Amino acid sequence: MLSIALMVVDARVAALQPLRSHLSLLLTPVYYLADLPVRAWDTGYQLLESRLDLLAENERLRAEALLTKRKLQKLAALTEQNVRLRELLNSSSLVDERVLVSELVGVDPNPFTQRILINKGAQDGVFLGQPVLDATGLMGQVVEVMPYTARVLLITDATHSLPVQVNRNGLRAIASGTGNNEWLELRFIGDTADIREGDILVSSGLGQRFPAGYPVGRVISVSQDPAQPFADVRVAPTAQLNRSRYMLLVFSAESGYGEIVPALELDDTEAASVDAAPVEAPADTGNDAPADQPASGEGSDAQ
């Protein structure tokens, strides 16, 4: 009854308004303390949610950065590949003969041979003895032809020799491999021969295996001993034998075209001249490795 009476008095008369204000002031700390756990829970939840969001965003940004770095690495590799292909394209434009671009797919693991495997074979018109170039010089010749691949004997192989001449004065010599892809040696060069360091050697075209005029190497040392009949001449190959991935197969009149002429981009005049050219098997030289002798480790060429 007392409560009902107070409610009626408060509704009808404003006499209890000051009392209610003082009671509200006294109860404010109680309200605050009662609401404190709820507000603490909300604050902690927001902080935890913000931390989880930050961690998730951090992981996402890390993943995006990693993907960006991967794309950047791929872009760098593609840029280098583009540079090499442009160099090879520029080299092919300087070659008068027909050429076919091939790619390195394997290296012979035998340390005593200098052979590589390329992705062009008999189906592409590759033939025995075919010269192989890269963007900077002569690399070697084809010694074994398979349907879709071929083996190339590098000029630095110990069993390989080719006729060269000094570009400065036309002095002829024989450049022989040493088994080391860093240098060749010139045989039977007399002590009084006009040859010196820095001379450029090019293929002479003798033997009708390699077309004349292709760069072979640069003379890096000439040692003359009066007690010896010949000078010791070392030559650094101009071709990047241990770095080139793309190379050119040359179809020249000197070395023959093989049994199948690959479909390359030619104009009508060049196509007519090729069709009129006689098909001859390339003459074998005593310095080439036999075609029917497989490299050591038949199945281990592919990297």
Phi and psi restraints in degrees (value plus and minus 20) as a CYANA .aco file:
   2 LEU   PHI     -83.4   -43.4
   2 LEU   PSI     -59.1   -19.1
   3 SER   PHI     -85.0   -45.0
   3 SER   PSI     -62.3   -22.3
   4 ILE   PHI     -84.7   -44.7
   4 ILE   PSI     -59.0   -19.0
   5 ALA   PHI     -85.2   -45.2
   5 ALA   PSI     -62.4   -22.4
   6 LEU   PHI     -84.5   -44.5
   6 LEU   PSI     -58.4   -18.4
   7 MET   PHI     -85.0   -45.0
   7 MET   PSI     -61.1   -21.1
   8 VAL   PHI     -85.8   -45.8
   8 VAL   PSI     -63.7   -23.7
   9 VAL   PHI     -82.9   -42.9
   9 VAL   PSI     -61.8   -21.8
  10 ASP   PHI     -86.8   -46.8
  10 ASP   PSI     -54.3   -14.3
  11 ALA   PHI     -94.9   -54.9
  11 ALA   PSI     -54.4   -14.4
  12 ARG   PHI    -110.5   -70.5
  12 ARG   PSI     -55.3   -15.3
  13 VAL   PHI    -142.8  -102.8
  13 VAL   PSI     125.1   165.1
  14 ALA   PHI    -111.5   -71.5
  14 ALA   PSI      -3.6    36.4
  15 ALA   PHI     -88.9   -48.9
  15 ALA   PSI     -50.3   -10.3
  16 LEU   PHI    -107.0   -67.0
  16 LEU   PSI     -18.9    21.1
  17 GLN   PHI     -82.2   -42.2
  17 GLN   PSI     -65.0   -25.0
  18 PRO   PHI     -82.6   -42.6
  18 PRO   PSI     -60.6   -20.6
  19 LEU   PHI     -81.8   -41.8
  19 LEU   PSI     -59.9   -19.9
  20 ARG   PHI     -86.5   -46.5
  20 ARG   PSI     -56.1   -16.1
  21 SER   PHI     -85.3   -45.3
  21 SER   PSI     -63.1   -23.1
  22 HIS   PHI     -86.0   -46.0
  22 HIS   PSI     -58.3   -18.3
  23 LEU   PHI     -84.9   -44.9
  23 LEU   PSI     -57.9   -17.9
  24 SER   PHI     -84.3   -44.3
  24 SER   PSI     -58.4   -18.4
  25 LEU   PHI     -85.7   -45.7
  25 LEU   PSI     -59.2   -19.2
  26 LEU   PHI     -89.7   -49.7
  26 LEU   PSI     -50.5   -10.5
  27 LEU   PHI    -107.8   -67.8
  27 LEU   PSI     -27.0    13.0
  28 THR   PHI     -78.5   -38.5
  28 THR   PSI     -65.8   -25.8
  29 PRO   PHI     -80.1   -40.1
  29 PRO   PSI     -53.7   -13.7
  30 VAL   PHI     -85.7   -45.7
  30 VAL   PSI     -63.0   -23.0
  31 TYR   PHI     -80.8   -40.8
  31 TYR   PSI     -61.6   -21.6
  32 TYR   PHI     -83.7   -43.7
  32 TYR   PSI     -66.4   -26.4
  33 LEU   PHI     -84.7   -44.7
  33 LEU   PSI     -55.9   -15.9
  34 ALA   PHI     -88.8   -48.8
  34 ALA   PSI     -51.9   -11.9
  35 ASP   PHI    -108.6   -68.6
  35 ASP   PSI     -30.7     9.3
  36 LEU   PHI     -80.6   -40.6
  36 LEU   PSI     -66.2   -26.2
  37 PRO   PHI     -79.5   -39.5
  37 PRO   PSI     -58.7   -18.7
  38 VAL   PHI     -85.5   -45.5
  38 VAL   PSI     -65.3   -25.3
  39 ARG   PHI     -87.6   -47.6
  39 ARG   PSI     -55.1   -15.1
  40 ALA   PHI     -84.3   -44.3
  40 ALA   PSI     -61.4   -21.4
  41 TRP   PHI     -82.4   -42.4
  41 TRP   PSI     -65.4   -25.4
  42 ASP   PHI     -82.6   -42.6
  42 ASP   PSI     -62.5   -22.5
  43 THR   PHI     -84.2   -44.2
  43 THR   PSI     -65.7   -25.7
  44 GLY   PHI     -82.4   -42.4
  44 GLY   PSI     -58.8   -18.8
  45 TYR   PHI     -85.0   -45.0
  45 TYR   PSI     -62.2   -22.2
  46 GLN   PHI     -84.7   -44.7
  46 GLN   PSI     -61.0   -21.0
  47 LEU   PHI     -83.8   -43.8
  47 LEU   PSI     -63.1   -23.1
  48 LEU   PHI     -84.1   -44.1
  48 LEU   PSI     -62.3   -22.3
  49 GLU   PHI     -84.2   -44.2
  49 GLU   PSI     -60.5   -20.5
  50 SER   PHI     -84.2   -44.2
  50 SER   PSI     -60.4   -20.4
  51 ARG   PHI     -85.1   -45.1
  51 ARG   PSI     -62.7   -22.7
  52 LEU   PHI     -83.0   -43.0
  52 LEU   PSI     -60.5   -20.5
  53 ASP   PHI     -83.3   -43.3
  53 ASP   PSI     -61.1   -21.1
  54 LEU   PHI     -85.7   -45.7
  54 LEU   PSI     -60.6   -20.6
  55 LEU   PHI     -83.9   -43.9
  55 LEU   PSI     -62.5   -22.5
  56 ALA   PHI     -84.4   -44.4
  56 ALA   PSI     -62.8   -22.8
  57 GLU   PHI     -85.9   -45.9
  57 GLU   PSI     -56.6   -16.6
  58 ASN   PHI     -84.0   -44.0
  58 ASN   PSI     -63.2   -23.2
  59 GLU   PHI     -82.8   -42.8
  59 GLU   PSI     -61.0   -21.0
  60 ARG   PHI     -84.1   -44.1
  60 ARG   PSI     -62.0   -22.0
  61 LEU   PHI     -86.8   -46.8
  61 LEU   PSI     -57.5   -17.5
  62 ARG   PHI     -82.3   -42.3
  62 ARG   PSI     -62.8   -22.8
  63 ALA   PHI     -84.5   -44.5
  63 ALA   PSI     -62.2   -22.2
  64 GLU   PHI     -83.9   -43.9
  64 GLU   PSI     -59.8   -19.8
  65 ALA   PHI     -84.3   -44.3
  65 ALA   PSI     -60.2   -20.2
  66 LEU   PHI     -84.5   -44.5
  66 LEU   PSI     -63.1   -23.1
  67 LEU   PHI     -84.0   -44.0
  67 LEU   PSI     -58.5   -18.5
  68 THR   PHI     -84.7   -44.7
  68 THR   PSI     -61.8   -21.8
  69 LYS   PHI     -83.6   -43.6
  69 LYS   PSI     -59.8   -19.8
  70 ARG   PHI     -82.2   -42.2
  70 ARG   PSI     -63.8   -23.8
  71 LYS   PHI     -83.5   -43.5
  71 LYS   PSI     -56.7   -16.7
  72 LEU   PHI     -86.2   -46.2
  72 LEU   PSI     -61.4   -21.4
  73 GLN   PHI     -83.2   -43.2
  73 GLN   PSI     -63.9   -23.9
  74 LYS   PHI     -82.3   -42.3
  74 LYS   PSI     -58.6   -18.6
  75 LEU   PHI     -84.0   -44.0
  75 LEU   PSI     -60.2   -20.2
  76 ALA   PHI     -83.5   -43.5
  76 ALA   PSI     -62.0   -22.0
  77 ALA   PHI     -84.4   -44.4
  77 ALA   PSI     -61.3   -21.3
  78 LEU   PHI     -86.2   -46.2
  78 LEU   PSI     -55.6   -15.6
  79 THR   PHI     -84.1   -44.1
  79 THR   PSI     -65.5   -25.5
  80 GLU   PHI     -83.8   -43.8
  80 GLU   PSI     -59.7   -19.7
  81 GLN   PHI     -83.5   -43.5
  81 GLN   PSI     -59.7   -19.7
  82 ASN   PHI     -83.1   -43.1
  82 ASN   PSI     -59.8   -19.8
  83 VAL   PHI     -83.7   -43.7
  83 VAL   PSI     -64.9   -24.9
  84 ARG   PHI     -83.7   -43.7
  84 ARG   PSI     -60.6   -20.6
  85 LEU   PHI     -86.7   -46.7
  85 LEU   PSI     -57.4   -17.4
  86 ARG   PHI     -85.1   -45.1
  86 ARG   PSI     -60.1   -20.1
  87 GLU   PHI     -82.9   -42.9
  87 GLU   PSI     -62.1   -22.1
  88 LEU   PHI     -85.6   -45.6
  88 LEU   PSI     -59.8   -19.8
  89 LEU   PHI     -83.5   -43.5
  89 LEU   PSI     -61.1   -21.1
  90 ASN   PHI     -85.3   -45.3
  90 ASN   PSI     -58.0   -18.0
  91 SER   PHI     -84.6   -44.6
  91 SER   PSI     -61.6   -21.6
  92 SER   PHI     -85.8   -45.8
  92 SER   PSI     -50.1   -10.1
  93 SER   PHI     -90.7   -50.7
  93 SER   PSI     -41.3    -1.3
  94 LEU   PHI    -108.8   -68.8
  94 LEU   PSI     -29.0    11.0
  95 VAL   PHI    -113.1   -73.1
  95 VAL   PSI     109.8   149.8
  96 ASP   PHI     -96.9   -56.9
  96 ASP   PSI     -48.7    -8.7
  97 GLU   PHI     -99.1   -59.1
  97 GLU   PSI     150.2   190.2
  98 ARG   PHI     -92.4   -52.4
  98 ARG   PSI     123.2   163.2
  99 VAL   PHI    -153.9  -113.9
  99 VAL   PSI     139.3   179.3
 100 LEU   PHI    -157.0  -117.0
 100 LEU   PSI     106.3   146.3
 101 VAL   PHI     -99.6   -59.6
 101 VAL   PSI     112.8   152.8
 102 SER   PHI    -151.2  -111.2
 102 SER   PSI     146.5   186.5
 103 GLU   PHI    -147.6  -107.6
 103 GLU   PSI     122.3   162.3
 104 LEU   PHI     -90.5   -50.5
 104 LEU   PSI     109.9   149.9
 105 VAL   PHI    -143.4  -103.4
 105 VAL   PSI     -28.4    11.6
 106 GLY   PHI    -187.6  -147.6
 106 GLY   PSI     137.5   177.5
 107 VAL   PHI    -149.3  -109.3
 107 VAL   PSI     115.2   155.2
 108 ASP   PHI     -85.5   -45.5
 108 ASP   PSI     104.9   144.9
 109 PRO   PHI     -95.1   -55.1
 109 PRO   PSI     -30.9     9.1
 110 ASN   PHI     -86.1   -46.1
 110 ASN   PSI      98.9   138.9
 111 PRO   PHI     -89.9   -49.9
 111 PRO   PSI     -32.7     7.3
 112 PHE   PHI    -116.5   -76.5
 112 PHE   PSI     -16.8    23.2
 113 THR   PHI    -148.4  -108.4
 113 THR   PSI     134.0   174.0
 114 GLN   PHI    -139.7   -99.7
 114 GLN   PSI      63.0   103.0
 115 ARG   PHI    -151.0  -111.0
 115 ARG   PSI     129.9   169.9
 116 ILE   PHI    -152.4  -112.4
 116 ILE   PSI     144.2   184.2
 117 LEU   PHI    -137.2   -97.2
 117 LEU   PSI     111.1   151.1
 118 ILE   PHI    -136.5   -96.5
 118 ILE   PSI     144.7   184.7
 119 ASN   PHI    -114.5   -74.5
 119 ASN   PSI       3.9    43.9
 120 LYS   PHI    -142.7  -102.7
 120 LYS   PSI     122.4   162.4
 121 GLY   PHI    -161.0  -121.0
 121 GLY   PSI    -174.0  -134.0
 122 ALA   PHI     -81.9   -41.9
 122 ALA   PSI     -51.8   -11.8
 123 GLN   PHI     -85.6   -45.6
 123 GLN   PSI     -40.5    -0.5
 124 ASP   PHI    -119.8   -79.8
 124 ASP   PSI     -16.5    23.5
 125 GLY   PHI      71.7   111.7
 125 GLY   PSI     -11.0    29.0
 126 VAL   PHI     -88.7   -48.7
 126 VAL   PSI     120.7   160.7
 127 PHE   PHI    -155.8  -115.8
 127 PHE   PSI     144.1   184.1
 128 LEU   PHI     -83.7   -43.7
 128 LEU   PSI     118.3   158.3
 129 GLY   PHI      62.1   102.1
 129 GLY   PSI     -16.2    23.8
 130 GLN   PHI     -88.9   -48.9
 130 GLN   PSI     110.6   150.6
 131 PRO   PHI     -88.1   -48.1
 131 PRO   PSI     126.7   166.7
 132 VAL   PHI    -147.5  -107.5
 132 VAL   PSI     109.9   149.9
 133 LEU   PHI    -141.6  -101.6
 133 LEU   PSI     141.8   181.8
 134 ASP   PHI    -138.2   -98.2
 134 ASP   PSI    -185.1  -145.1
 135 ALA   PHI     -90.6   -50.6
 135 ALA   PSI     -33.2     6.8
 136 THR   PHI    -139.6   -99.6
 136 THR   PSI     -32.1     7.9
 137 GLY   PHI     151.9   191.9
 137 GLY   PSI    -192.0  -152.0
 138 LEU   PHI     -96.8   -56.8
 138 LEU   PSI     111.0   151.0
 139 MET   PHI    -123.2   -83.2
 139 MET   PSI     -60.2   -20.2
 140 GLY   PHI     147.0   187.0
 140 GLY   PSI    -172.9  -132.9
 141 GLN   PHI    -165.6  -125.6
 141 GLN   PSI     136.3   176.3
 142 VAL   PHI     -95.8   -55.8
 142 VAL   PSI     109.0   149.0
 143 VAL   PHI    -138.4   -98.4
 143 VAL   PSI     -30.2     9.8
 144 GLU   PHI    -171.1  -131.1
 144 GLU   PSI     109.2   149.2
 145 VAL   PHI    -136.4   -96.4
 145 VAL   PSI     107.8   147.8
 146 MET   PHI    -137.9   -97.9
 146 MET   PSI     151.1   191.1
 147 PRO   PHI     -75.0   -35.0
 147 PRO   PSI     -63.6   -23.6
 148 TYR   PHI    -143.6  -103.6
 148 TYR   PSI     -20.9    19.1
 149 THR   PHI    -159.4  -119.4
 149 THR   PSI     149.6   189.6
 150 ALA   PHI    -171.9  -131.9
 150 ALA   PSI     131.0   171.0
 151 ARG   PHI    -120.5   -80.5
 151 ARG   PSI     118.6   158.6
 152 VAL   PHI    -137.5   -97.5
 152 VAL   PSI     108.4   148.4
 153 LEU   PHI    -110.4   -70.4
 153 LEU   PSI      99.4   139.4
 154 LEU   PHI     -94.6   -54.6
 154 LEU   PSI     136.4   176.4
 155 ILE   PHI     -88.8   -48.8
 155 ILE   PSI     -35.5     4.5
 156 THR   PHI    -109.6   -69.6
 156 THR   PSI     -21.6    18.4
 157 ASP   PHI     -84.1   -44.1
 157 ASP   PSI     123.9   163.9
 158 ALA   PHI     -84.2   -44.2
 158 ALA   PSI     -39.9     0.1
 159 THR   PHI    -115.8   -75.8
 159 THR   PSI     -16.7    23.3
 160 HIS   PHI    -128.0   -88.0
 160 HIS   PSI     119.1   159.1
 161 SER   PHI    -162.3  -122.3
 161 SER   PSI     131.8   171.8
 162 LEU   PHI    -168.7  -128.7
 162 LEU   PSI     127.7   167.7
 163 PRO   PHI     -97.0   -57.0
 163 PRO   PSI     114.0   154.0
 164 VAL   PHI    -153.1  -113.1
 164 VAL   PSI     152.3   192.3
 165 GLN   PHI    -165.5  -125.5
 165 GLN   PSI     132.1   172.1
 166 VAL   PHI     -94.6   -54.6
 166 VAL   PSI     105.3   145.3
 167 ASN   PHI     -85.6   -45.6
 167 ASN   PSI     -44.7    -4.7
 168 ARG   PHI     -95.1   -55.1
 168 ARG   PSI     -60.8   -20.8
 169 ASN   PHI    -151.9  -111.9
 169 ASN   PSI     -20.4    19.6
 170 GLY   PHI      61.8   101.8
 170 GLY   PSI     -10.6    29.4
 171 LEU   PHI     -82.4   -42.4
 171 LEU   PSI     106.5   146.5
 172 ARG   PHI    -112.2   -72.2
 172 ARG   PSI     127.8   167.8
 173 ALA   PHI    -178.2  -138.2
 173 ALA   PSI     156.9   196.9
 174 ILE   PHI    -136.7   -96.7
 174 ILE   PSI     100.7   140.7
 175 ALA   PHI    -116.3   -76.3
 175 ALA   PSI      99.7   139.7
 176 SER   PHI    -135.1   -95.1
 176 SER   PSI     125.8   165.8
 177 GLY   PHI     -93.5   -53.5
 177 GLY   PSI     135.3   175.3
 178 THR   PHI    -137.0   -97.0
 178 THR   PSI     -21.9    18.1
 179 GLY   PHI      65.3   105.3
 179 GLY   PSI     -23.0    17.0
 180 ASN   PHI    -135.6   -95.6
 180 ASN   PSI     103.3   143.3
 181 ASN   PHI     -95.4   -55.4
 181 ASN   PSI     -14.0    26.0
 182 GLU   PHI    -113.0   -73.0
 182 GLU   PSI     -39.6     0.4
 183 TRP   PHI    -179.5  -139.5
 183 TRP   PSI     136.8   176.8
 184 LEU   PHI    -134.6   -94.6
 184 LEU   PSI     153.5   193.5
 185 GLU   PHI    -150.9  -110.9
 185 GLU   PSI     124.7   164.7
 186 LEU   PHI    -116.8   -76.8
 186 LEU   PSI     105.8   145.8
 187 ARG   PHI    -117.1   -77.1
 187 ARG   PSI     129.9   169.9
 188 PHE   PHI      40.1    80.1
 188 PHE   PSI      23.6    63.6
 189 ILE   PHI    -120.9   -80.9
 189 ILE   PSI      98.4   138.4
 190 GLY   PHI     -86.6   -46.6
 190 GLY   PSI     138.3   178.3
 191 ASP   PHI     -83.3   -43.3
 191 ASP   PSI     -47.8    -7.8
 192 THR   PHI    -114.8   -74.8
 192 THR   PSI     -14.1    25.9
 193 ALA   PHI     -86.7   -46.7
 193 ALA   PSI     124.5   164.5
 194 ASP   PHI    -103.1   -63.1
 194 ASP   PSI      63.4   103.4
 195 ILE   PHI    -164.3  -124.3
 195 ILE   PSI     120.2   160.2
 196 ARG   PHI    -167.2  -127.2
 196 ARG   PSI     148.3   188.3
 197 GLU   PHI     -80.4   -40.4
 197 GLU   PSI     120.3   160.3
 198 GLY   PHI      74.0   114.0
 198 GLY   PSI     -30.5     9.5
 199 ASP   PHI     -85.4   -45.4
 199 ASP   PSI     119.9   159.9
 200 ILE   PHI    -112.5   -72.5
 200 ILE   PSI     111.4   151.4
 201 LEU   PHI    -125.6   -85.6
 201 LEU   PSI     114.7   154.7
 202 VAL   PHI    -145.9  -105.9
 202 VAL   PSI     140.3   180.3
 203 SER   PHI     -87.8   -47.8
 203 SER   PSI     117.9   157.9
 204 SER   PHI    -108.5   -68.5
 204 SER   PSI     -38.7     1.3
 205 GLY   PHI      66.3   106.3
 205 GLY   PSI     -25.1    14.9
 206 LEU   PHI     -89.8   -49.8
 206 LEU   PSI     124.4   164.4
 207 GLY   PHI      69.3   109.3
 207 GLY   PSI     -30.1     9.9
 208 GLN   PHI      35.0    75.0
 208 GLN   PSI      15.6    55.6
 209 ARG   PHI    -129.3   -89.3
 209 ARG   PSI     -71.2   -31.2
 210 PHE   PHI    -125.7   -85.7
 210 PHE   PSI     111.4   151.4
 211 PRO   PHI     -81.5   -41.5
 211 PRO   PSI     130.2   170.2
 212 ALA   PHI     -94.6   -54.6
 212 ALA   PSI     127.9   167.9
 213 GLY   PHI      77.7   117.7
 213 GLY   PSI     -22.7    17.3
 214 TYR   PHI    -102.2   -62.2
 214 TYR   PSI     116.0   156.0
 215 PRO   PHI     -85.8   -45.8
 215 PRO   PSI     115.2   155.2
 216 VAL   PHI    -131.1   -91.1
 216 VAL   PSI     -65.7   -25.7
 217 GLY   PHI    -194.1  -154.1
 217 GLY   PSI    -199.4  -159.4
 218 ARG   PHI    -146.8  -106.8
 218 ARG   PSI     114.8   154.8
 219 VAL   PHI     -88.1   -48.1
 219 VAL   PSI     105.4   145.4
 220 ILE   PHI    -129.0   -89.0
 220 ILE   PSI     -40.0     0.0
 221 SER   PHI    -178.2  -138.2
 221 SER   PSI     124.2   164.2
 222 VAL   PHI    -152.0  -112.0
 222 VAL   PSI      93.1   133.1
 223 SER   PHI    -132.6   -92.6
 223 SER   PSI     102.5   142.5
 224 GLN   PHI    -135.4   -95.4
 224 GLN   PSI     107.6   147.6
 225 ASP   PHI    -141.6  -101.6
 225 ASP   PSI      99.1   139.1
 226 PRO   PHI     -78.4   -38.4
 226 PRO   PSI     -44.2    -4.2
 227 ALA   PHI    -100.5   -60.5
 227 ALA   PSI     -30.5     9.5
 228 GLN   PHI    -130.7   -90.7
 228 GLN   PSI     122.8   162.8
 229 PRO   PHI     -93.7   -53.7
 229 PRO   PSI     -41.4    -1.4
 230 PHE   PHI    -146.5  -106.5
 230 PHE   PSI     131.7   171.7
 231 ALA   PHI    -102.4   -62.4
 231 ALA   PSI     134.8   174.8
 232 ASP   PHI    -117.7   -77.7
 232 ASP   PSI      86.5   126.5
 233 VAL   PHI    -136.7   -96.7
 233 VAL   PSI     105.8   145.8
 234 ARG   PHI    -132.2   -92.2
 234 ARG   PSI     124.1   164.1
 235 VAL   PHI    -151.1  -111.1
 235 VAL   PSI     112.6   152.6
 236 ALA   PHI    -112.1   -72.1
 236 ALA   PSI     105.1   145.1
 237 PRO   PHI     -82.1   -42.1
 237 PRO   PSI     122.2   162.2
 238 THR   PHI     -98.0   -58.0
 238 THR   PSI     -47.9    -7.9
 239 ALA   PHI     -91.9   -51.9
 239 ALA   PSI     126.1   166.1
 240 GLN   PHI    -107.8   -67.8
 240 GLN   PSI      59.5    99.5
 241 LEU   PHI     -84.2   -44.2
 241 LEU   PSI     -53.2   -13.2
 242 ASN   PHI    -122.5   -82.5
 242 ASN   PSI      -9.4    30.6
 243 ARG   PHI    -150.9  -110.9
 243 ARG   PSI     -45.1    -5.1
 244 SER   PHI     -88.3   -48.3
 244 SER   PSI     114.7   154.7
 245 ARG   PHI    -128.5   -88.5
 245 ARG   PSI     -50.0   -10.0
 246 TYR   PHI    -133.2   -93.2
 246 TYR   PSI     120.5   160.5
 247 MET   PHI    -165.9  -125.9
 247 MET   PSI     149.3   189.3
 248 LEU   PHI    -133.5   -93.5
 248 LEU   PSI     111.7   151.7
 249 LEU   PHI    -115.9   -75.9
 249 LEU   PSI     104.1   144.1
 250 VAL   PHI    -119.1   -79.1
 250 VAL   PSI     109.5   149.5
 251 PHE   PHI    -126.4   -86.4
 251 PHE   PSI      78.1   118.1
 252 SER   PHI    -136.1   -96.1
 252 SER   PSI     138.8   178.8
 253 ALA   PHI     -87.1   -47.1
 253 ALA   PSI     -49.2    -9.2
 254 GLU   PHI     -88.2   -48.2
 254 GLU   PSI     -60.9   -20.9
 255 SER   PHI    -115.7   -75.7
 255 SER   PSI     -24.9    15.1
 256 GLY   PHI      67.7   107.7
 256 GLY   PSI     144.5   184.5
 257 TYR   PHI    -126.8   -86.8
 257 TYR   PSI     -22.4    17.6
 258 GLY   PHI      57.2    97.2
 258 GLY   PSI    -194.8  -154.8
 259 GLU   PHI    -103.0   -63.0
 259 GLU   PSI     -43.5    -3.5
 260 ILE   PHI    -146.3  -106.3
 260 ILE   PSI     103.9   143.9
 261 VAL   PHI    -112.1   -72.1
 261 VAL   PSI      99.7   139.7
 262 PRO   PHI     -87.2   -47.2
 262 PRO   PSI     133.4   173.4
 263 ALA   PHI    -100.1   -60.1
 263 ALA   PSI      73.5   113.5
 264 LEU   PHI    -125.2   -85.2
 264 LEU   PSI     146.3   186.3
 265 GLU   PHI     -98.4   -58.4
 265 GLU   PSI      90.0   130.0
 266 LEU   PHI    -151.6  -111.6
 266 LEU   PSI     133.7   173.7
 267 ASP   PHI    -104.1   -64.1
 267 ASP   PSI     157.4   197.4
 268 ASP   PHI     -84.4   -44.4
 268 ASP   PSI     -56.8   -16.8
 269 THR   PHI     -86.5   -46.5
 269 THR   PSI     -64.2   -24.2
 270 GLU   PHI     -87.2   -47.2
 270 GLU   PSI     -60.0   -20.0
 271 ALA   PHI     -82.1   -42.1
 271 ALA   PSI     -60.4   -20.4
 272 ALA   PHI     -85.4   -45.4
 272 ALA   PSI     -59.9   -19.9
 273 SER   PHI     -87.5   -47.5
 273 SER   PSI     -54.6   -14.6
 274 VAL   PHI     -89.5   -49.5
 274 VAL   PSI     -63.1   -23.1
 275 ASP   PHI     -83.4   -43.4
 275 ASP   PSI     -51.2   -11.2
 276 ALA   PHI    -101.2   -61.2
 276 ALA   PSI     -34.7     5.3
 277 ALA   PHI     -92.6   -52.6
 277 ALA   PSI     117.1   157.1
 278 PRO   PHI     -90.3   -50.3
 278 PRO   PSI     124.7   164.7
 279 VAL   PHI    -110.6   -70.6
 279 VAL   PSI      95.6   135.6
 280 GLU   PHI    -147.7  -107.7
 280 GLU   PSI     127.0   167.0
 281 ALA   PHI     -95.9   -55.9
 281 ALA   PSI     115.5   155.5
 282 PRO   PHI     -85.1   -45.1
 282 PRO   PSI     119.4   159.4
 283 ALA   PHI     -90.9   -50.9
 283 ALA   PSI     110.1   150.1
 284 ASP   PHI    -104.5   -64.5
 284 ASP   PSI     126.2   166.2
 285 THR   PHI    -132.5   -92.5
 285 THR   PSI     140.8   180.8
 286 GLY   PHI     -91.4   -51.4
 286 GLY   PSI     -30.2     9.8
 287 ASN   PHI    -112.5   -72.5
 287 ASN   PSI     -27.3    12.7
 288 ASP   PHI    -110.3   -70.3
 288 ASP   PSI     128.8   168.8
 289 ALA   PHI     -91.8   -51.8
 289 ALA   PSI     122.7   162.7
 290 PRO   PHI     -82.5   -42.5
 290 PRO   PSI     123.6   163.6
 291 ALA   PHI     -92.0   -52.0
 291 ALA   PSI     -50.3   -10.3
 292 ASP   PHI    -108.5   -68.5
 292 ASP   PSI     -14.4    25.6
 293 GLN   PHI    -119.0   -79.0
 293 GLN   PSI      87.6   127.6
 294 PRO   PHI     -91.4   -51.4
 294 PRO   PSI     132.3   172.3
 295 ALA   PHI     -88.1   -48.1
 295 ALA   PSI     135.9   175.9
 296 SER   PHI     -82.7   -42.7
 296 SER   PSI     108.7   148.7
 297 GLY   PHI      60.6   100.6
 297 GLY   PSI      52.4    92.4
 298 GLU   PHI     -75.4   -35.4
 298 GLU   PSI     -65.4   -25.4
 299 GLY   PHI    -109.8   -69.8
 299 GLY   PSI     -14.8    25.2
 300 SER   PHI    -126.3   -86.3
 300 SER   PSI      -9.4    30.6
 301 ASP   PHI     -90.1   -50.1
 301 ASP   PSI     -60.7   -20.7
 302 ALA   PHI     -90.1   -50.1
 302 ALA   PSI     112.7   152.7
